[in-house]
Amino acid sequence: SLLTSALEHRALFQWLLTVVSPVVKTDMLHFLVRHVEEIDIIKLIGHFEDLKSANADFNVRDSEGRTALMIAVYRGYLMTVSALLQQGADPN
C-alpha cells in the first residue's frame, strides 16, 4: 500500500501528510503503532514528529476505543510508549 511504502521513505510520508484529512492522520498514527515491530525506532520517532507537525491528534481513539499509547502499552512496545509520551500523548 501507499502507506507501507511511505514508512520506508520519510519524504513520501511527509508529502502524504499534506494531502490527507485529520482522520486519516489518526489512522496513520494507529497503523504505525500496530506495525512498530516492522519499523526501525528511529524512523518511527521521525514519523511521530512529522505527524505532530501536521497537527495529528495523538490522543484520538480508534474504532475499538484505544489510543495509540494504549496500543503500544498493550503490545509492550516500551520505546514506542516513550516516543508517544515525548510527542504529547496523554497517559491518562
Number of C-alpha atoms within 10 A of each C-alpha: 5 9 14 12 11 16 20 13 12 16 12 14 21 19 12 16 20 10 10 12 12 15 13 14 22 22 17 21 24 22 14 22 25 15 12 18 12 11 14 11 14 10 15 23 19 15 20 23 18 18 22 16 11 15 13 22 18 22 18 19 16 15 8 6 8 14 23 26 26 19 17 23 16 11 15 11 16 12 15 24 22 15 19 24 14 13 15 12 19 14 11 6
